[in-house]
Structure formats: structure tokens, C-alpha cells
């Protein structure tokens, strides 16, 4: 069963994986790169934007999220509460990790302000 799940994961990441370079940083500063295969990072990055209009003004929000294999990270994001991700050079704080029980974790992200 585990081999079947690993094959399914590989296929999903091959099709939906991002071409962006992704690094995971623990709170202590140690980083790991999320592996790449054939130019695709084994992560699914989604950054949905929504625009609402109020009193003639547009307000845009985004809800960035990334799905990765827990085994590709160098700490457990549920325990390492100050971990961050760097996606194509942009830094994100992890706000809410959600494990699926099968080895994947979906990380809700918040963009870090440019300093």
C-alpha cells in the first residue's frame, strides 16, 4: 500500500508540482531545499487571489498555501512554530500546518513584509 501511495504522490507532484525553488527553514535557521524531479519541485504551491470592491475601492487578498511531503522537511511544522518557507526568493511564515495522515502536510502561509 505504501508503494502505491508513493507512486501516486510522485505522479501528482509531477503534474501539479511547482517550477519554483522552495526552501524550508526551521526556527533555528537551518534550511533544506524541497527536492526537485525533472524541473518540478515536489510541492504544490497555490496562491489564490480574491478581489472585492467596497465604496469604489478594490481590495485584494491572497491565501497562499503549499503541500509538501513531511519527510522532505527538517522539522515538524506543528512543533516548530517559527518555521518559514522561501518560495522563489519570497519569504512566508507558516500559520497553520494540516497533516493528512498519509505523509503529506498542507501549510497555510502568510507573506512576510518586505523590510
N, C-alpha and C positions, 0 to 999 in steps of 0.2 A: 504494500500500500504506500509506504514512504517513497519508493522509487517512482510510483505513478504520480504522486503529488509533486515530486521534484521535477519530473518531466513536464507536468502541467505548468508549474511555476516558470520553467525555462521558456516554454512556448509563449506564455503570457508576457513575460518581460521582453522577449524577442520582438513581439508585435507592438506592445504598448510602452516599452521602456523609453526613457528619455535619452536624447543625444547629448544632454548637458552633463558636465562633470559634477559629481556630487561627493562632498566630503562630510563626514560626521565627526563632530568634536565633543569629547567628554568635557565635563566641568573643569577637570584639571588641565585642560589644554591639549591632551593627546588626541591626535586625529587619525582617521582611517579613510581611505578612498573607497567608495562603494564600487565593487568590481564592474568591469565592462566586458561585453562579449560582442564581437563584430560591430564595434562602434556604438553600441547601445549600453547605457548604464542600467544595471539590474535594479531599477527603481521606476515607479510610475509617479510622475510629478503632474499635479493638476493645480491650476491657479485660476479658478473661475472668478470672473469679474461681473458685478451687477451694478447697474446704474439706475438711480431713482431721481425723480425730479420733484422739487418742492419749492414753491414760491419763485418759479422761473430759474432756479439754480439746479445744476446737476451734481449729484453726489455719487461717487463711485466707491465701492468696497470690493475687497477680494478675500477669498478664503483659500489660501494656499495649503496644500496637503501633499504628502508623499507616502508611498507604500514601498517598503523595503523588506528584505529578509532579516529577521532578528539576528541571525548568525553572521551577517555582514557588518554588524555594529560592534564597537569595542566596549559597550556598556549597555545596561538595560535602561531604556529611556523612562521607564516607570519609577526607577530608583535614582537615576541620575537627573535630578530635576533642573539642572542648569545646562543641559546639553544643547548644542546648536547644530545646524546644518549650513553648509555653504554650497549653494547651487549656482553654478556658472558665475562664481565670484560674489554673489549676493548672500548676506547672512540672514538666517532665520532662527528664531527661538522656537523650541518645541513646546507647545502649550498643552497638548493632550495626546498621549500615546494610546492607541487602541490595538491590542493584540487580537489576532483571530483564532488563536489556539492551534494553528497548523504551521506556525513558524514565520508568519508574516506579521508586520506591525504597520499600522497606518498612523502617521504623525501629522496632527494638525499643527500648522506653523503660523508664526507672526513675524512679519518683516522687522528687522532691526532698523532703527532710524539711522540715517547717514550722519556721521559725526564730523 
